[in-house]
Amino acid sequence: MKNVVIPIAAGLVLILLGKPLVGALVMSITVIFGLRILESQFTGQLISGGHLNRQQNPIGASIADTTGSFLQQFTGSFFACMFWMTQGNMSLVTPAHWIAATQTGLGAATILQIILQVPRLSPLMRGRWRAFLVTSLVVSSVDRCIHPGHFGGPITEALLTGMSAYGLNLAMDGAYELFLALLKL
């Protein structure tokens, strides 16, 4: 628990000291890493308890994989939406921003999970460029439906949110792998 609390506190201090982007970045990385570590611990407990065996219990394995994927897609969409709604100034965040970003994250993650789970649609997410295009379109569409754009044309913010959500997920995958490699040293 202290592995998550200390970076969150550091992020809050940075925001209070007038460095909202750095603080928000520290906090978002901590949240995403924390969620992924919880997912791996949850899956590990299911495996060690004999509850999760891919051959004997494919439904349990699918639930664990889907939960982790949903959480990652939610956090990527949430933080991308929050960032672009405030145009990078996280000190402007209000409860309305939290609600809109949460709705965007939940909506986008739900639709993306449906795409991943439906056999005829799942090939759309194979390959980096296809996944980028589908994720960007889904997150952009949901973002546009949830709230109007705050800058540029009517869809500028939504498009930036969609592209950023995929980029954030991709960056977090790489950073998480590096983080795990450093822990093994």
GROMACS elastic network, one bead per residue, 0.5 to 0.9 nm:
[ bonds ]
;  ai    aj funct       b0    kb
    1     4     6  0.55160   500
    1     5     6  0.63351   500
    1     6     6  0.88676   500
    1    34     6  0.89913   500
    2     6     6  0.59232   500
    2     7     6  0.86337   500
    3     6     6  0.61644   500
    3     7     6  0.72129   500
    3    30     6  0.86048   500
    3    34     6  0.82564   500
    4     7     6  0.58239   500
    4     8     6  0.62985   500
    4     9     6  0.87175   500
    4    27     6  0.89822   500
    4    30     6  0.62118   500
    4    31     6  0.74182   500
    4    33     6  0.86720   500
    4    34     6  0.64532   500
    5     8     6  0.51774   500
    5     9     6  0.60513   500
    5    10     6  0.85621   500
    5    30     6  0.88059   500
    6     9     6  0.51337   500
    6    10     6  0.61336   500
    6    11     6  0.86203   500
    7    11     6  0.60584   500
    7    12     6  0.85955   500
    7    26     6  0.66350   500
    7    27     6  0.65348   500
    7    30     6  0.64369   500
    8    11     6  0.50181   500
    8    12     6  0.62722   500
    8    13     6  0.86678   500
    8    23     6  0.84355   500
    8    26     6  0.71433   500
    8    27     6  0.50775   500
    8    28     6  0.85381   500
    8    30     6  0.67988   500
    8    31     6  0.81105   500
    9    12     6  0.50744   500
    9    13     6  0.61988   500
    9    14     6  0.86320   500
    9    27     6  0.82501   500
   10    13     6  0.50719   500
   10    14     6  0.62052   500
   10    15     6  0.86832   500
   10    23     6  0.72396   500
   10    26     6  0.76873   500
   10    27     6  0.80333   500
   11    14     6  0.50874   500
   11    15     6  0.62680   500
   11    16     6  0.86867   500
   11    19     6  0.89711   500
   11    20     6  0.83104   500
   11    22     6  0.72946   500
   11    24     6  0.61781   500
   11    25     6  0.76472   500
   11    26     6  0.54093   500
   11    27     6  0.52819   500
   11    28     6  0.88837   500
   12    15     6  0.50515   500
   12    16     6  0.61880   500
   12    17     6  0.85639   500
   12    20     6  0.84811   500
   12    23     6  0.60776   500
   12    24     6  0.78588   500
   12    26     6  0.89799   500
   12    27     6  0.77475   500
   13    16     6  0.50388   500
   13    17     6  0.60827   500
   13    18     6  0.87584   500
   13    19     6  0.86805   500
   13    23     6  0.73243   500
   14    18     6  0.64761   500
   14    19     6  0.52023   500
   14    20     6  0.64984   500
   14    21     6  0.86203   500
   14    22     6  0.68347   500
   14    24     6  0.83612   500
   14    26     6  0.89716   500
   15    18     6  0.53020   500
   15    21     6  0.75349   500
   15    22     6  0.75333   500
   15    23     6  0.50600   500
   15    24     6  0.72273   500
   15    90     6  0.78426   500
   15    91     6  0.70541   500
   16    19     6  0.72277   500
   16    20     6  0.75593   500
   16    23     6  0.86178   500
   16    91     6  0.84452   500
   17    20     6  0.80379   500
   18    21     6  0.88957   500
   18    23     6  0.89095   500
   18    91     6  0.82349   500
   19    22     6  0.56544   500
   19    23     6  0.61184   500
   19    24     6  0.85902   500
   19    90     6  0.89837   500
   19    91     6  0.88972   500
   20    23     6  0.50458   500
   20    24     6  0.58791   500
   20    25     6  0.83763   500
   20    88     6  0.80230   500
   20    89     6  0.62717   500
   20    90     6  0.52831   500
   20    91     6  0.60195   500
   21    24     6  0.51681   500
   21    25     6  0.60363   500
   21    26     6  0.86117   500
   21    83     6  0.87418   500
   21    88     6  0.64094   500
   21    89     6  0.66780   500
   21    90     6  0.64643   500
   21    91     6  0.88134   500
   22    25     6  0.50526   500
   22    26     6  0.61847   500
   22    27     6  0.85911   500
   23    26     6  0.52011   500
   23    27     6  0.61726   500
   23    28     6  0.85583   500
   23    90     6  0.86315   500
   24    27     6  0.50492   500
   24    28     6  0.59384   500
   24    29     6  0.84894   500
   24    79     6  0.89339   500
   24    83     6  0.88147   500
   24    90     6  0.68864   500
   25    28     6  0.51470   500
   25    29     6  0.60951   500
   25    30     6  0.84388   500
   26    29     6  0.53940   500
   26    30     6  0.61618   500
   26    31     6  0.87013   500
   27    30     6  0.50709   500
   27    31     6  0.61573   500
   27    32     6  0.86801   500
   28    31     6  0.50875   500
   28    32     6  0.61628   500
   28    33     6  0.85055   500
   28    75     6  0.81282   500
   28    79     6  0.71126   500
   29    32     6  0.52017   500
   29    33     6  0.60037   500
   29    34     6  0.83048   500
   29   172     6  0.74112   500
   29   175     6  0.89659   500
   30    33     6  0.51989   500
   30    34     6  0.58302   500
   30    35     6  0.84583   500
   31    34     6  0.50151   500
   31    35     6  0.60853   500
   31    36     6  0.85862   500
   31    75     6  0.81505   500
   32    35     6  0.51509   500
   32    36     6  0.61956   500
   32    37     6  0.85871   500
   32    71     6  0.82887   500
   32    72     6  0.69243   500
   32    75     6  0.66915   500
   32    76     6  0.83516   500
   32   172     6  0.75686   500
   32   176     6  0.89089   500
   33    36     6  0.50793   500
   33    37     6  0.60320   500
   33    38     6  0.84955   500
   33   172     6  0.80266   500
   33   176     6  0.66930   500
   33   179     6  0.88681   500
   34    37     6  0.51270   500
   34    38     6  0.61167   500
   34    39     6  0.85531   500
   35    38     6  0.50622   500
   35    39     6  0.61330   500
   35    40     6  0.87135   500
   35    68     6  0.78865   500
   35    71     6  0.71420   500
   35    72     6  0.78581   500
   36    40     6  0.62416   500
   36    41     6  0.85832   500
   36    68     6  0.67745   500
   36    71     6  0.81165   500
   36    72     6  0.76601   500
   36   176     6  0.84329   500
   37    40     6  0.51303   500
   37    41     6  0.61237   500
   37    42     6  0.84945   500
   38    41     6  0.50413   500
   38    42     6  0.59738   500
   38    43     6  0.85052   500
   38    68     6  0.89293   500
   39    42     6  0.50637   500
   39    43     6  0.61213   500
   39    44     6  0.84544   500
   39    64     6  0.74948   500
   39    65     6  0.85430   500
   39    67     6  0.76829   500
   39    68     6  0.57535   500
   39    71     6  0.89255   500
   40    43     6  0.50889   500
   40    44     6  0.59452   500
   40    45     6  0.85415   500
   40    64     6  0.88948   500
   40    68     6  0.83425   500
   41    45     6  0.60854   500
   41    46     6  0.85877   500
   42    45     6  0.52050   500
   42    46     6  0.63245   500
   42    47     6  0.87228   500
   42    64     6  0.78227   500
   43    46     6  0.51104   500
   43    47     6  0.62161   500
   43    48     6  0.86480   500
   43    52     6  0.77078   500
   43    61     6  0.81002   500
   43    64     6  0.61892   500
   43    65     6  0.83994   500
   44    47     6  0.50769   500
   44    48     6  0.60261   500
   44    49     6  0.83565   500
   44    52     6  0.86818   500
   45    48     6  0.51412   500
   45    49     6  0.58498   500
   45    50     6  0.84403   500
   45    51     6  0.83297   500
   45    52     6  0.86163   500
   46    49     6  0.52055   500
   46    50     6  0.62851   500
   46    52     6  0.51105   500
   46    53     6  0.84971   500
   46    60     6  0.85267   500
   46    61     6  0.89051   500
   46    64     6  0.89024   500
   47    50     6  0.52080   500
   47    51     6  0.58205   500
   47    53     6  0.64613   500
   48    51     6  0.75306   500
   48    52     6  0.79069   500
   49    52     6  0.76014   500
   50    53     6  0.69070   500
   51    57     6  0.75054   500
   51    60     6  0.75547   500
   52    55     6  0.87839   500
   52    56     6  0.76862   500
   52    57     6  0.58910   500
   52    58     6  0.78160   500
   52    59     6  0.87653   500
   52    60     6  0.58586   500
   52    61     6  0.59784   500
   52    64     6  0.89667   500
   53    56     6  0.52443   500
   53    57     6  0.52221   500
   53    58     6  0.69726   500
   53    60     6  0.78613   500
   53    61     6  0.69902   500
   54    57     6  0.53762   500
   54    59     6  0.81462   500
   54    60     6  0.78152   500
   54    61     6  0.57866   500
   54    62     6  0.84472   500
   55    58     6  0.59990   500
   56    59     6  0.89741   500
   57    60     6  0.55325   500
   57    61     6  0.65880   500
   57    62     6  0.87854   500
   58    61     6  0.50968   500
   58    62     6  0.60308   500
   58    63     6  0.86051   500
   59    62     6  0.50047   500
   59    63     6  0.61593   500
   59    64     6  0.87231   500
   60    63     6  0.50969   500
   60    64     6  0.63281   500
   60    65     6  0.86936   500
   61    64     6  0.52323   500
   61    65     6  0.62284   500
   61    66     6  0.85134   500
   62    65     6  0.51379   500
   62    66     6  0.59137   500
   62    67     6  0.84395   500
   63    66     6  0.50716   500
   63    67     6  0.59872   500
   63    68     6  0.86468   500
   64    67     6  0.52302   500
   64    68     6  0.64213   500
   64    69     6  0.86984   500
   65    68     6  0.53663   500
   65    69     6  0.61913   500
   65    70     6  0.85788   500
   66    69     6  0.50513   500
   66    70     6  0.59270   500
   66    71     6  0.85166   500
   66   113     6  0.73211   500
   66   116     6  0.89250   500
   66   117     6  0.86336   500
   67    70     6  0.51145   500
   67    71     6  0.61704   500
   67    72     6  0.86608   500
   68    71     6  0.51931   500
   68    72     6  0.62543   500
   68    73     6  0.86538   500
   69    72     6  0.52126   500
   69    73     6  0.61645   500
   69    74     6  0.84855   500
   69   109     6  0.84412   500
   69   113     6  0.77492   500
   70    73     6  0.51649   500
   70    74     6  0.59458   500
   70    75     6  0.85640   500
   70   106     6  0.86894   500
   70   109     6  0.55869   500
   70   110     6  0.72286   500
   70   112     6  0.81240   500
   70   113     6  0.65629   500
   71    74     6  0.50462   500
   71    75     6  0.61174   500
   71    76     6  0.85382   500
   71   109     6  0.77399   500
   72    75     6  0.52856   500
   72    76     6  0.61238   500
   72    77     6  0.85704   500
   72   109     6  0.83234   500
   72   169     6  0.68874   500
   72   172     6  0.89573   500
   73    76     6  0.52083   500
   73    77     6  0.61062   500
   73    78     6  0.83843   500
   73   105     6  0.73145   500
   73   106     6  0.86546   500
   73   108     6  0.75309   500
   73   109     6  0.51712   500
   73   110     6  0.87646   500
   73   112     6  0.78291   500
   73   113     6  0.86979   500
   73   135     6  0.89853   500
   73   165     6  0.78141   500
   73   166     6  0.83136   500
   73   169     6  0.71049   500
   74    77     6  0.52670   500
   74    78     6  0.58608   500
   74    79     6  0.85407   500
   74   102     6  0.81452   500
   74   104     6  0.82438   500
   74   106     6  0.58629   500
   74   107     6  0.83742   500
   74   108     6  0.70912   500
   74   109     6  0.51100   500
   74   110     6  0.83902   500
   75    79     6  0.59982   500
   75    80     6  0.83135   500
   75   102     6  0.89352   500
   75   105     6  0.66567   500
   75   109     6  0.87850   500
   75   165     6  0.84486   500
   75   169     6  0.83401   500
   76    79     6  0.55329   500
   76    80     6  0.60693   500
   76    81     6  0.84869   500
   76   105     6  0.75326   500
   76   164     6  0.79512   500
   76   166     6  0.70050   500
   76   167     6  0.83663   500
   76   168     6  0.57588   500
   76   169     6  0.55613   500
   76   172     6  0.88189   500
   77    80     6  0.52213   500
   77    81     6  0.59858   500
   77    82     6  0.84831   500
   77   101     6  0.76381   500
   77   102     6  0.85692   500
   77   104     6  0.66953   500
   77   106     6  0.82902   500
   77   108     6  0.69730   500
   77   109     6  0.76200   500
   77   139     6  0.66588   500
   77   143     6  0.88728   500
   77   161     6  0.73281   500
   77   162     6  0.73594   500
   77   164     6  0.79934   500
   77   166     6  0.79511   500
   77   168     6  0.84856   500
   77   169     6  0.86802   500
   78    81     6  0.52603   500
   78    82     6  0.61077   500
   78    83     6  0.85968   500
   78    98     6  0.86091   500
   78   100     6  0.87090   500
   78   102     6  0.58688   500
   78   103     6  0.81980   500
   78   104     6  0.64637   500
   78   106     6  0.80977   500
   78   165     6  0.79698   500
   79    83     6  0.59604   500
   79    84     6  0.85863   500
   79   101     6  0.73184   500
   79   105     6  0.82975   500
   79   161     6  0.88733   500
   79   164     6  0.89367   500
   79   165     6  0.75792   500
   79   168     6  0.84975   500
   80    83     6  0.51735   500
   80    84     6  0.62726   500
   80    85     6  0.85266   500
   80   101     6  0.83165   500
   80   160     6  0.82330   500
   80   161     6  0.52405   500
   80   162     6  0.75856   500
   80   163     6  0.86090   500
   80   164     6  0.56671   500
   80   165     6  0.52667   500
   80   166     6  0.89575   500
   80   168     6  0.75433   500
   81    84     6  0.53913   500
   81    85     6  0.59666   500
   81    86     6  0.86257   500
   81    97     6  0.87319   500
   81   100     6  0.80967   500
   81   101     6  0.54360   500
   81   102     6  0.87506   500
   81   104     6  0.71966   500
   81   105     6  0.79321   500
   81   139     6  0.89420   500
   81   143     6  0.72996   500
   81   157     6  0.84938   500
   81   158     6  0.80629   500
   81   160     6  0.87324   500
   81   161     6  0.53954   500
   81   162     6  0.82200   500
   81   164     6  0.85046   500
   81   165     6  0.79137   500
   82    85     6  0.52875   500
   82    86     6  0.64112   500
   82    87     6  0.84053   500
   82    88     6  0.82621   500
   82    90     6  0.79267   500
   82    93     6  0.78341   500
   82    97     6  0.66051   500
   82    98     6  0.72804   500
   82   100     6  0.81853   500
   82   101     6  0.55855   500
   82   102     6  0.88700   500
   82   161     6  0.87002   500
   83    86     6  0.55809   500
   83    87     6  0.58708   500
   83    89     6  0.74101   500
   83    90     6  0.69409   500
   83   161     6  0.81767   500
   84    88     6  0.61350   500
   84    89     6  0.88271   500
   84   150     6  0.82841   500
   84   157     6  0.63605   500
   84   158     6  0.84113   500
   84   160     6  0.73394   500
   84   161     6  0.63522   500
   85    88     6  0.77746   500
   85    89     6  0.89251   500
   85    93     6  0.85945   500
   85    97     6  0.72489   500
   85   101     6  0.84915   500
   85   149     6  0.76276   500
   85   150     6  0.63329   500
   85   151     6  0.86068   500
   85   157     6  0.74155   500
   85   161     6  0.87354   500
   86    89     6  0.53368   500
   86    90     6  0.61555   500
   86    91     6  0.82740   500
   86    92     6  0.61920   500
   86    93     6  0.66580   500
   86    97     6  0.81418   500
   86   150     6  0.81516   500
   87    90     6  0.79927   500
   87   150     6  0.83068   500
   87   151     6  0.83866   500
   88    91     6  0.88126   500
   88    92     6  0.89815   500
   89    92     6  0.59198   500
   89    93     6  0.78840   500
   90    93     6  0.55114   500
   91    94     6  0.86539   500
   92    97     6  0.88747   500
   93    96     6  0.79790   500
   93    97     6  0.58338   500
   93    98     6  0.73245   500
   94    97     6  0.51742   500
   94    98     6  0.65779   500
   94    99     6  0.88495   500
   95    98     6  0.50048   500
   95    99     6  0.62237   500
   95   100     6  0.86485   500
   96    99     6  0.51108   500
   96   100     6  0.61619   500
   96   101     6  0.85323   500
   97   100     6  0.51704   500
   97   101     6  0.59825   500
   97   102     6  0.83790   500
   98   101     6  0.52100   500
   98   102     6  0.59566   500
   98   103     6  0.85107   500
   99   102     6  0.51267   500
   99   103     6  0.61105   500
   99   104     6  0.85570   500
  100   103     6  0.51303   500
  100   104     6  0.61043   500
  100   105     6  0.85551   500
  100   143     6  0.83226   500
  100   146     6  0.64929   500
  100   147     6  0.69349   500
  101   104     6  0.50196   500
  101   105     6  0.60184   500
  101   106     6  0.85297   500
  101   143     6  0.82167   500
  101   146     6  0.86616   500
  102   105     6  0.50593   500
  102   106     6  0.60361   500
  102   107     6  0.84006   500
  103   106     6  0.52237   500
  103   107     6  0.59323   500
  103   108     6  0.83829   500
  103   142     6  0.85806   500
  103   143     6  0.84733   500
  103   146     6  0.70535   500
  104   107     6  0.52369   500
  104   108     6  0.59415   500
  104   109     6  0.83368   500
  104   139     6  0.72916   500
  104   142     6  0.58653   500
  104   143     6  0.54123   500
  104   144     6  0.88674   500
  104   145     6  0.86103   500
  104   146     6  0.64807   500
  104   147     6  0.89096   500
  105   108     6  0.53432   500
  105   109     6  0.59128   500
  105   110     6  0.83696   500
  105   139     6  0.79527   500
  105   142     6  0.85287   500
  105   143     6  0.85476   500
  106   109     6  0.52743   500
  106   110     6  0.59874   500
  106   111     6  0.86288   500
  107   110     6  0.52432   500
  107   111     6  0.62876   500
  107   112     6  0.86132   500
  107   138     6  0.89919   500
  107   139     6  0.81754   500
  107   142     6  0.64011   500
  107   143     6  0.86914   500
  108   111     6  0.52626   500
  108   112     6  0.60539   500
  108   113     6  0.85078   500
  108   135     6  0.82395   500
  108   138     6  0.60913   500
  108   139     6  0.51901   500
  108   140     6  0.86110   500
  108   141     6  0.84377   500
  108   142     6  0.60316   500
  108   143     6  0.81703   500
  109   112     6  0.50883   500
  109   113     6  0.60185   500
  109   114     6  0.85909   500
  109   138     6  0.89092   500
  109   139     6  0.82606   500
  110   113     6  0.51409   500
  110   114     6  0.62836   500
  110   115     6  0.87298   500
  111   114     6  0.50718   500
  111   115     6  0.62868   500
  111   116     6  0.86911   500
  111   138     6  0.73137   500
  111   139     6  0.89689   500
  112   115     6  0.50167   500
  112   116     6  0.62006   500
  112   117     6  0.86504   500
  112   125     6  0.89625   500
  112   134     6  0.83660   500
  112   135     6  0.71332   500
  112   138     6  0.72686   500
  112   139     6  0.87540   500
  113   117     6  0.60417   500
  113   118     6  0.85824   500
  114   117     6  0.51302   500
  114   118     6  0.60631   500
  114   121     6  0.83612   500
  114   122     6  0.85650   500
  115   118     6  0.55795   500
  115   119     6  0.81668   500
  115   120     6  0.84329   500
  115   121     6  0.52589   500
  115   122     6  0.55089   500
  115   123     6  0.87831   500
  115   124     6  0.78018   500
  115   125     6  0.78786   500
  116   119     6  0.74903   500
  116   121     6  0.66819   500
  116   123     6  0.80271   500
  116   124     6  0.82515   500
  116   125     6  0.69932   500
  117   120     6  0.88082   500
  117   121     6  0.77001   500
  117   122     6  0.63682   500
  118   121     6  0.53746   500
  118   122     6  0.59007   500
  119   122     6  0.53688   500
  119   123     6  0.75890   500
  120   123     6  0.68987   500
  120   124     6  0.85325   500
  121   124     6  0.57152   500
  121   125     6  0.79248   500
  122   125     6  0.56695   500
  122   126     6  0.72789   500
  123   126     6  0.52297   500
  123   127     6  0.86349   500
  123   130     6  0.87979   500
  124   127     6  0.82273   500
  124   130     6  0.60856   500
  124   131     6  0.67871   500
  124   134     6  0.70781   500
  125   128     6  0.78301   500
  125   129     6  0.86173   500
  125   130     6  0.56962   500
  125   132     6  0.81395   500
  125   133     6  0.87415   500
  125   134     6  0.69140   500
  125   135     6  0.82399   500
  126   129     6  0.83483   500
  126   130     6  0.63344   500
  126   131     6  0.62443   500
  127   130     6  0.55182   500
  127   131     6  0.60974   500
  127   132     6  0.85358   500
  128   131     6  0.52256   500
  128   132     6  0.60555   500
  128   133     6  0.86713   500
  129   133     6  0.61393   500
  129   134     6  0.86001   500
  130   133     6  0.51024   500
  130   134     6  0.60797   500
  130   135     6  0.83353   500
  131   134     6  0.52328   500
  131   135     6  0.57833   500
  131   136     6  0.81878   500
  131   166     6  0.81001   500
  132   135     6  0.52905   500
  132   136     6  0.58525   500
  132   137     6  0.84396   500
  132   162     6  0.88699   500
  132   163     6  0.73237   500
  132   166     6  0.59695   500
  132   167     6  0.80841   500
  133   136     6  0.51988   500
  133   137     6  0.60884   500
  133   138     6  0.85601   500
  133   162     6  0.89792   500
  133   163     6  0.82283   500
  133   166     6  0.88290   500
  134   137     6  0.51889   500
  134   138     6  0.60543   500
  134   139     6  0.85016   500
  135   138     6  0.52048   500
  135   139     6  0.59783   500
  135   140     6  0.82343   500
  135   162     6  0.66899   500
  135   163     6  0.76943   500
  135   165     6  0.76894   500
  135   166     6  0.62201   500
  136   139     6  0.53603   500
  136   140     6  0.58001   500
  136   141     6  0.83542   500
  136   159     6  0.70869   500
  136   160     6  0.84745   500
  136   161     6  0.77391   500
  136   164     6  0.79002   500
  136   165     6  0.71831   500
  136   166     6  0.65375   500
  137   140     6  0.51121   500
  137   141     6  0.59420   500
  137   142     6  0.85335   500
  137   159     6  0.76921   500
  137   162     6  0.63822   500
  137   163     6  0.82592   500
  138   141     6  0.51879   500
  138   142     6  0.61792   500
  138   143     6  0.84824   500
  138   162     6  0.71943   500
  139   142     6  0.51978   500
  139   143     6  0.59289   500
  139   144     6  0.84687   500
  139   158     6  0.76096   500
  139   159     6  0.81655   500
  139   161     6  0.69814   500
  139   163     6  0.81515   500
  139   165     6  0.73679   500
  139   166     6  0.88396   500
  140   143     6  0.50928   500
  140   144     6  0.60594   500
  140   145     6  0.85919   500
  140   155     6  0.80879   500
  140   157     6  0.82520   500
  140   159     6  0.51177   500
  140   160     6  0.76452   500
  140   161     6  0.61959   500
  140   163     6  0.79003   500
  141   144     6  0.51811   500
  141   145     6  0.62307   500
  141   146     6  0.87090   500
  141   158     6  0.70784   500
  141   159     6  0.82863   500
  141   162     6  0.81430   500
  142   145     6  0.50821   500
  142   146     6  0.61544   500
  142   147     6  0.88228   500
  142   158     6  0.82161   500
  142   162     6  0.89871   500
  143   146     6  0.51972   500
  143   147     6  0.63678   500
  143   148     6  0.81707   500
  143   149     6  0.87060   500
  143   157     6  0.84262   500
  143   158     6  0.54875   500
  143   159     6  0.86045   500
  143   161     6  0.74348   500
  143   162     6  0.79208   500
  144   147     6  0.56607   500
  144   148     6  0.60667   500
  144   149     6  0.71495   500
  144   154     6  0.84214   500
  144   155     6  0.68108   500
  144   157     6  0.82040   500
  144   158     6  0.54847   500
  144   159     6  0.86339   500
  145   148     6  0.75656   500
  147   150     6  0.88642   500
  148   154     6  0.70591   500
  148   155     6  0.81296   500
  148   157     6  0.84955   500
  148   158     6  0.84694   500
  149   152     6  0.75003   500
  149   153     6  0.74052   500
  149   154     6  0.56502   500
  149   155     6  0.63290   500
  149   156     6  0.68938   500
  149   157     6  0.52991   500
  149   158     6  0.67141   500
  150   153     6  0.87025   500
  150   154     6  0.83439   500
  150   156     6  0.86790   500
  150   157     6  0.67517   500
  151   154     6  0.78516   500
  151   155     6  0.89240   500
  151   156     6  0.70512   500
  151   157     6  0.65013   500
  152   155     6  0.77186   500
  152   156     6  0.55175   500
  152   157     6  0.71022   500
  153   156     6  0.52498   500
  153   157     6  0.78738   500
  154   157     6  0.76162   500
  154   158     6  0.82426   500
  155   158     6  0.51664   500
  155   159     6  0.61112   500
  155   160     6  0.86338   500
  156   159     6  0.53244   500
  156   160     6  0.62828   500
  156   161     6  0.86033   500
  157   160     6  0.51505   500
  157   161     6  0.60355   500
  157   162     6  0.86393   500
  158   161     6  0.50255   500
  158   162     6  0.62151   500
  158   163     6  0.87442   500
  159   162     6  0.51458   500
  159   163     6  0.62670   500
  159   164     6  0.84506   500
  160   163     6  0.52759   500
  160   164     6  0.59041   500
  160   165     6  0.84516   500
  161   164     6  0.50998   500
  161   165     6  0.60142   500
  161   166     6  0.88464   500
  162   165     6  0.52426   500
  162   166     6  0.67248   500
  162   167     6  0.87920   500
  163   166     6  0.55276   500
  163   167     6  0.62668   500
  163   168     6  0.86348   500
  164   168     6  0.58177   500
  164   169     6  0.84231   500
  165   168     6  0.51512   500
  165   169     6  0.62355   500
  165   170     6  0.86293   500
  166   169     6  0.51276   500
  166   170     6  0.61332   500
  166   171     6  0.85567   500
  167   170     6  0.50633   500
  167   171     6  0.60227   500
  167   172     6  0.84496   500
  168   171     6  0.50837   500
  168   172     6  0.59823   500
  168   173     6  0.85250   500
  169   172     6  0.50949   500
  169   173     6  0.61663   500
  169   174     6  0.88117   500
  170   173     6  0.51620   500
  170   174     6  0.65373   500
  170   175     6  0.87247   500
  171   174     6  0.52675   500
  171   175     6  0.61046   500
  171   176     6  0.84444   500
  172   176     6  0.57440   500
  172   177     6  0.83884   500
  173   176     6  0.51866   500
  173   177     6  0.62471   500
  173   178     6  0.86949   500
  174   177     6  0.52232   500
  174   178     6  0.62924   500
  174   179     6  0.85951   500
  175   178     6  0.50343   500
  175   179     6  0.60112   500
  175   180     6  0.86477   500
  176   180     6  0.61742   500
  176   181     6  0.85300   500
  177   180     6  0.51739   500
  177   181     6  0.61883   500
  177   182     6  0.86720   500
  178   181     6  0.50047   500
  178   182     6  0.61690   500
  178   183     6  0.86350   500
  179   182     6  0.51672   500
  179   183     6  0.62798   500
  179   184     6  0.88708   500
  180   183     6  0.50522   500
  180   184     6  0.64565   500
  181   184     6  0.52864   500
  181   185     6  0.67905   500
  182   185     6  0.53079   500
